[in-house]
Amino acid sequence: MIGLGTIENCAAIIIGAGLGLLMKGRLPKRFQETIMHGVALAVLFIGLGGALAGLLTLTEGELATRNTMLMVLSLVLGAIVGEALDLDAKLNRLGEWTKKKVPERLAGSSFVSGFVSASMLFCIGAMAVVGSLQDGLSGDSSTLFAKAVIDGTTSIILAASLGFGVMCSAVPVLIYQGLITLLARFIAPYLSDMLISQLSCVGSILIFAIGLNMLFPSAKIKVANLLPAIFFPILLSLLKSLWPGFPI
C-alpha cells in the first residue's frame, strides 16, 4: 500500500512521544536534563557521521575529501535564502500557533522548542527522502519502517524532556513525506544516487547543528534558516551539467 510507510512513521512518533510524556511527569528534572544531553550527543554524532560519509572518500588507501565546495556553496546560498525568507521565525510562529490549538495543560514552556526541533530532526535526512520515494514508486515501505523505529525511539526521549510539541511534529512529517511519496514518479528521474548522497550530506550537517542547539541552547543556530541549503545541490548539479567548468 503506497503511503503506508509515512503512516507507520507518524504513528511511531505519536506512540513514542506518548510514552515519553508518561515518563516526563515521573522523572526528576536532573534526570530529564541528563537524558536530553544524551539525546543531543546522539543527534550530534548521527549528523557528523552522515556528513563525513558524504565528504570523505577512500582513494588508493588514503582519505580524501569530495564535494567540499558544493557543501560550502549550498550552506552559504541556503543561508541567504533562508534569512531572506526568515524561515526560523515562520517555523517558530507555526509552533506558537500550534501551541494555542492544544489544551493548555499540554502546552508547556518547551512546546515550541520540542515541535521545531523534532519536526526538523524527523524531516531532514536521506531516509525521509529515499524512503518516501521508494514508497511512492513501488509501495516498498521498508526504509520508512526502519526510520519509524528510529524516530519512535527518539521521540520517547525528546518528549520526556521537551513535552507535547514532539508529538505534534508528526503532522509536518506526514505532510513532508506524504508529498514526496505522492510526487515520487515525477521527482525520481531527476535524483541520482550521487545527488541523494549530496542532499544527505548537507542535511546531516543541519542535523549536527540541531544537536548543537540541543546540547548548547546558547548557540542559537537558526537551523530553519539553513533549510534551503538542502535543495541547492540539485540546482548546483544542474548548473554543473550546463557548465562543466563550474568549480564544484
N, C-alpha and C positions, 0 to 999 in steps of 0.2 A: 504493500500500500504506500503510494507516494505521499510524503508528508508525515509519515509515522515517526520518523527519526526525530523531527523537531518537537512533535507532541511528547515523545518519551523524554526528550531533553528538558522541556519545560516542566513536565511532571516531576522529574528528578529534582529540579531546582526547588519547586514548591514543597515537596516532601522533605528534602534536606533542610530547607530553611525552617520548616515547621518543627523538625527535631531540634534544630539549633535554638529556636525560640523557647522551647521547653527547657533546654539547658540554661538559657540566659538567666532565667529567674532563680535558678538554683546554684549558680556559680558566684563565688565572691569576686569582687572587682579585680583583685590581683590575679586570679585565675584567668579572667577574661582578657586582661592586658597581656599576659604571657602567651595565651593561645593566639591572640592577634599577632603578636610578634612572630610566632612560629609560622602562621599562615603567610605573613608578609615575606619572611625569608624563603618560603617555598615558592611564592609568586616570583620573587627576585630571580631565583635560580631556574625556574621554568622559562622566564623571559631571556635570561642570559644564555641558557642552553640553546634556545631556538635562534637567537641572534648569532651566536658563534657558529652554529651549524650552517647558517646561510652565508657567513662572511669568510669562513676558513675552508681551505681545501688542501688535500694532501697531494703534492706533486713530487714525484721521484723521491719519496721518503722524507720530504721536507714540507712543513706547514707554510702555506701562502694565503694571502687574502684575495678576495674577489668581491666584485660588486660594491666596493667601498664608496666610490664616487656616486653610484646610483643611490646608495643608502643616505649619504650626506645630502644630496640634492633633494631627495624625496622628503627628508625631515625638514629641510630649510623651506622648500616651497610649500610643504604641507602646513608648516607653522605660519607662513604668511597668509595663506588662505584661511586657516583656522582662526587666526587672530582677527582677520578682516570680518569674518562671519561671527566671531565671538561665540564659538560653539560651546565653550565651557560654561558661559553664563546661561546660554539657552538650555543646556542639559541640566544645570542646577535649577533653573526655573521650572523645567519639566518635573524635576524631583519635588520641588516645593508644591507644584500644582497637584501632583500625585498624593503628596502628604496630606493635603486638605481633603482628599476624597476618601481617605481611610479613617476608621474610628480613632478618636483622639487617644484612647488608651494604647493603641498600637503605634502611633506616630511619635516616637521618642526623638530626642535631640540628634541622634545619629542616623535618622531615617534617610535624609538626602545623601549623606556620605555613603551609606550602605547601598542605596539604589544606584547611584552613579558609579561607584567602584565596581559593584557586582555586574552591572549592565555592560560596562566596558570590558571587564575581565572575561565574561562569558561570550562576548561577541567578537572580540579581537582574537585572531589566531587562525592557523591553517585548518584546523579540524572543523571550524564553523563553516568555512568556505568549501573545502573539499567534500566534507560530509554532506552538506546541503546539495552540492552539485551531483554527487552520487545518488542521493535520494531522489532528486528531480529527474535524473536521466534514466535510472534503472530500478528505482524503488529499493535500492540497497541502503539500508539504514544502519549497517554495522559500525561505520565510523561515528555516526551521531550517537549510537548506543554507547560506544566507548566514552564519548565526550559526556554523555548523560551521567555515567558513573563518576567521572572526574568532577563534573560541575555539581552533582548532587552531594558528593563528599565535601567539596569546598564550601558549598552553601551552608552546610551544618556549622562549620567553624565560623564562617563570616557572620551568619545570623546570630550565633551565640555572642558575638562581640558588637555587631552593628545593627542588629534588630530587624524589624519587619520590612525595611526597604529592600533587603536582599531578596525576599520572596517576590516582591513586585518587579524585580528585574526580569522575571520570566516573561513579562509582556514584551519588552524590547527584543528579547531573544526570539520570541515567537514571530514578531514582525520581520526582523532581520533575516533569520534563517528561512522563514517561510517565503519571503520574496525571492531569495536566491534559489530556493527549490522550484518555485513557480517559473522563474526565468532561466532555469538551468539550460534548456535546449537552445536558448539564444546566446547565453554567456559562454558556455563550454568551448565552442570552436575557437574562441579568442584567448583562452587561458592554457598556455603550455605548462609542462611540469616546471620548467625553469622560471617562468613568470610567477607561478604559485609559490615557488621557493623564495622568490624575491619579495612577494607580498608577505609571506610568513616571516621573513627576516625583519622587515620594518615593523610588522605587528608585534613581534617578540620584543623589540626594543621598547615599544609602548607598554607592553605587559611589565617589563622591567621597571619602567617609570611608575606604573601603578603600585608595584611592590615598594618602591622608594617612598611614595606618598603614604602608604600604609605604615611603613616602619618609622618614617620621619615626617610626621604631619607638618612640621615647619618647612619642609622642602617646597610644598605648594606648587608642584609641577602641573601646569594646566594640560593634562593629557588629552582632554577632549579637543583642545585647540590644535593638537597634533594629529588628530584622526585623519584628516585629508591626506596625510603622508602615505597612508596605506594604498591609496589609489594612484599615486604618482609613478610607481614602477610601470604601470600599464601605459601611461602617457609617454614616459621616457623611453620605454621599449619601442613604442610606435615611432617616436622621433628618431631612434637609432636605426630602425628599418628604413626610414625615409632618407636619413643622412648617416651613412655607415661610419663617417669620420667623427661622429658625436662622441665625446670622451666619457663614456660610462662603461 
